[in-house]
């Protein structure tokens, strides 16, 4: 999954996709212990996709927080009188 594809998804879609990927990673880990993995590179790819989704969700959370912080205090800086 490419970063551009992930950025086009809504946060709800990302959360759903993230849950699916975590479940798939869980199953692949069990297969790896049983030596039944079709492609060992799948584990690496799934982990990276999970990290990519988490990163984009975090970026969105920080952007929302920054937008809300500026509006909540009327743009005043802390410590200014």
NUSEKE-660943 format. One record per residue (C-alpha): residue in one letter; z negated, y negated, x. Coordinates in Angstrom, 3 decimals, padded with zeros to 6 digits, always signed. Layout:
// residues N
<residu: A; w: Z; v: Y; u: X>
...
***
This chain:
// residues 81
<residu: X; w: +000.000; v: +000.000; u: +000.000>
<residu: X; w: +001.024; v: -003.348; u: +001.429>
<residu: X; w: -001.177; v: -006.441; u: +001.425>
<residu: X; w: +001.343; v: -008.330; u: -000.716>
<residu: X; w: +001.196; v: -005.605; u: -003.354>
<residu: X; w: -002.591; v: -005.776; u: -003.365>
<residu: X; w: -002.624; v: -009.575; u: -003.626>
<residu: X; w: -000.379; v: -009.392; u: -006.700>
<residu: X; w: -002.963; v: -007.257; u: -008.540>
<residu: X; w: -005.746; v: -008.743; u: -010.632>
<residu: X; w: -009.339; v: -008.209; u: -009.526>
<residu: X; w: -009.889; v: -005.674; u: -012.315>
<residu: X; w: -006.832; v: -003.698; u: -011.230>
<residu: X; w: -008.057; v: -003.803; u: -007.646>
<residu: X; w: -011.472; v: -002.446; u: -008.645>
<residu: X; w: -009.811; v: +000.399; u: -010.547>
<residu: X; w: -007.451; v: +001.193; u: -007.677>
<residu: X; w: -010.342; v: +001.047; u: -005.215>
<residu: X; w: -012.258; v: +003.646; u: -007.227>
<residu: X; w: -009.228; v: +005.935; u: -007.276>
<residu: X; w: -008.742; v: +005.597; u: -003.526>
<residu: X; w: -012.409; v: +006.331; u: -002.801>
<residu: X; w: -012.191; v: +009.446; u: -004.944>
<residu: X; w: -009.032; v: +010.542; u: -003.136>
<residu: X; w: -010.691; v: +009.954; u: +000.246>
<residu: X; w: -013.648; v: +012.065; u: -000.874>
<residu: X; w: -011.337; v: +014.953; u: -001.802>
<residu: X; w: -009.353; v: +014.630; u: +001.426>
<residu: X; w: -012.541; v: +014.808; u: +003.492>
<residu: X; w: -013.442; v: +018.117; u: +001.874>
<residu: X; w: -009.943; v: +019.417; u: +002.507>
<residu: X; w: -010.205; v: +018.317; u: +006.137>
<residu: X; w: -013.393; v: +020.330; u: +006.572>
<residu: X; w: -011.632; v: +023.353; u: +005.098>
<residu: X; w: -008.571; v: +022.759; u: +007.283>
<residu: X; w: -006.307; v: +022.391; u: +004.238>
<residu: X; w: -005.080; v: +018.843; u: +004.901>
<residu: X; w: -001.317; v: +018.480; u: +004.565>
<residu: X; w: -001.204; v: +015.347; u: +006.685>
<residu: X; w: -004.163; v: +014.208; u: +008.792>
<residu: X; w: -002.738; v: +010.706; u: +008.762>
<residu: X; w: -003.548; v: +010.453; u: +005.066>
<residu: X; w: -007.245; v: +009.958; u: +005.839>
<residu: X; w: -006.480; v: +007.026; u: +008.096>
<residu: X; w: -004.072; v: +005.504; u: +005.588>
<residu: X; w: -006.507; v: +005.765; u: +002.672>
<residu: X; w: -009.328; v: +004.229; u: +004.728>
<residu: X; w: -007.080; v: +001.324; u: +005.651>
<residu: X; w: -005.989; v: +000.813; u: +002.040>
<residu: X; w: -009.643; v: +000.745; u: +000.960>
<residu: X; w: -010.440; v: -001.798; u: +003.668>
<residu: X; w: -007.432; v: -003.895; u: +002.640>
<residu: X; w: -008.584; v: -003.962; u: -000.999>
<residu: X; w: -012.152; v: -004.809; u: -000.011>
<residu: X; w: -010.928; v: -007.634; u: +002.205>
<residu: X; w: -008.829; v: -009.195; u: -000.545>
<residu: X; w: -011.654; v: -008.871; u: -003.082>
<residu: X; w: -013.977; v: -010.583; u: -000.591>
<residu: X; w: -011.449; v: -013.380; u: +000.012>
<residu: X; w: -011.252; v: -013.973; u: -003.727>
<residu: X; w: -015.033; v: -013.986; u: -004.080>
<residu: X; w: -015.372; v: -016.529; u: -001.273>
<residu: X; w: -012.624; v: -018.698; u: -002.740>
<residu: X; w: -014.297; v: -018.639; u: -006.161>
<residu: X; w: -017.658; v: -019.424; u: -004.587>
<residu: X; w: -016.272; v: -022.339; u: -002.609>
<residu: X; w: -014.573; v: -023.750; u: -005.690>
<residu: X; w: -017.764; v: -023.414; u: -007.737>
<residu: X; w: -020.018; v: -024.874; u: -005.026>
<residu: X; w: -017.989; v: -028.063; u: -004.771>
<residu: X; w: -017.925; v: -028.607; u: -008.517>
<residu: X; w: -021.577; v: -027.730; u: -009.170>
<residu: X; w: -023.120; v: -030.508; u: -007.081>
<residu: X; w: -020.552; v: -033.174; u: -007.814>
<residu: X; w: -019.164; v: -032.987; u: -004.288>
<residu: X; w: -022.381; v: -034.254; u: -002.685>
<residu: X; w: -023.408; v: -032.732; u: +000.618>
<residu: X; w: -026.849; v: -031.220; u: +001.065>
<residu: X; w: -029.297; v: -033.577; u: +002.722>
<residu: X; w: -027.461; v: -036.786; u: +001.823>
<residu: X; w: -029.390; v: -039.359; u: -000.136>
***
